[in-house]
Amino acid sequence: MTKIPSKIGNKTVRGNRIIRKGLPKKSGGIGLHTTGITRRTFKTNMQRKKIRFADGTVKRIWVRAKDLKAGLYDNPDKATLLKAVAKRNG
């Protein structure tokens, strides 16, 4: 089962971890110098939760922690859930 809900479409994003050394100019130094750059991934905070829909079905799906905190899954109506996700995606 995929961790990317088809309606939301959030994916893992690639980025860099930049290591710097030195004293910042505002602290009296000559500035920070980059000593290393490492590739890394920023993953969406996904959690597996049981969601009850209005028709009585219960599904265990991967949901974003951000959506749980926003209360997107508190309403068990499936149509309302899909509308809210579609609205957020524009």
C-alpha positions as CSV (number, residue, x, y, z in Angstrom):
1,M,0.0,0.0,0.0
2,T,1.4,3.4,-1.0
3,K,2.0,6.1,1.6
4,I,1.0,8.8,-1.0
5,P,-2.8,9.4,-0.9
6,S,-3.9,9.7,-4.5
7,K,-6.0,12.8,-3.8
8,I,-3.3,14.7,-1.9
9,G,-0.2,13.8,-4.0
10,N,2.5,14.7,-1.5
11,K,5.8,13.1,-2.2
12,T,9.2,12.8,-0.7
13,V,11.3,15.8,-1.6
14,R,15.1,15.7,-2.1
15,G,17.4,18.4,-0.6
16,N,20.8,19.0,0.9
17,R,22.3,19.0,4.4
18,I,24.9,21.7,4.3
19,I,27.8,21.7,6.9
20,R,29.5,25.0,7.6
21,K,32.4,26.0,9.8
22,G,33.7,29.4,10.9
23,L,32.5,32.4,12.9
24,P,29.7,34.4,11.3
25,K,30.5,38.0,10.2
26,K,28.0,39.5,12.6
27,S,29.8,37.8,15.5
28,G,33.2,39.2,14.4
29,G,34.5,36.5,12.2
30,I,35.3,36.3,8.5
31,G,32.1,34.4,7.6
32,L,30.9,30.8,7.4
33,H,32.5,28.4,4.9
34,T,30.8,25.4,3.4
35,T,32.8,22.2,4.2
36,G,30.3,19.5,3.0
37,I,27.0,19.0,1.2
38,T,25.1,15.7,1.6
39,R,22.0,14.7,-0.2
40,R,19.0,13.9,2.0
41,T,15.2,13.4,1.8
42,F,12.4,15.2,3.4
43,K,9.6,12.7,4.0
44,T,6.0,13.5,4.8
45,N,4.9,12.6,8.3
46,M,2.5,9.8,7.5
47,Q,0.6,7.7,10.1
48,R,-1.6,4.6,9.5
49,K,-5.0,5.2,11.0
50,K,-8.4,3.6,10.9
51,I,-10.9,5.9,9.2
52,R,-14.7,5.3,9.5
53,F,-16.8,6.5,6.6
54,A,-20.5,7.5,6.6
55,D,-21.5,4.2,5.0
56,G,-20.2,2.3,8.0
57,T,-17.0,1.0,6.3
58,V,-13.7,1.2,8.1
59,K,-10.5,1.4,6.2
60,R,-7.0,1.6,7.5
61,I,-5.2,4.2,5.4
62,W,-2.0,6.3,5.5
63,V,-2.8,9.9,6.4
64,R,-0.7,12.9,7.0
65,A,-0.2,14.0,10.6
66,K,-0.9,17.5,9.4
67,D,-4.4,16.5,8.2
68,L,-5.1,14.6,11.5
69,K,-4.2,17.7,13.5
70,A,-6.4,19.9,11.2
71,G,-9.3,17.6,12.0
72,L,-9.8,16.5,8.3
73,Y,-10.7,13.0,9.3
74,D,-13.0,13.7,12.2
75,N,-16.0,13.9,10.0
76,P,-16.8,10.3,8.9
77,D,-18.6,11.4,5.7
78,K,-16.6,10.2,2.7
79,A,-17.9,12.8,0.3
80,T,-17.0,15.6,2.7
81,L,-13.5,14.1,3.2
82,L,-12.8,14.0,-0.6
83,K,-14.2,17.5,-1.1
84,A,-11.9,18.9,1.6
85,V,-8.9,17.2,0.1
86,A,-9.7,18.4,-3.4
87,K,-10.4,21.9,-2.1
88,R,-7.0,22.0,-0.4
89,N,-5.2,20.9,-3.6
90,G,-6.9,23.6,-5.6
